[in-house]
Every structure is written in structure tokens, then in C-alpha cells.
Amino acid sequence: MGLQMARLVQNCFTKCRS
């Protein structure tokens, strides 16, 4: 349980940093 969380965090980070 690490890749899923990292991907979700990265996705939110990329969208939040838009």
C-alpha cells in the first residue's frame, strides 16, 4: 500500500498546483 497512495497524492498535488 504505497504506490496507490503516492499516485493519489501526486494526482492531487498536480491538480492543486494547477
Secondary structure in CASP SS format (residue, H / E / C, confidence):
PFRMAT SS
TARGET T0000
AUTHOR 0000-0000-0000
METHOD secondary structure of the structure
MODEL  1
M C 1.00
G C 1.00
L H 1.00
Q H 1.00
M H 1.00
A H 1.00
R H 1.00
L H 1.00
V H 1.00
Q H 1.00
N H 1.00
C H 1.00
F H 1.00
T H 1.00
K H 1.00
C H 1.00
R C 1.00
S C 1.00
END
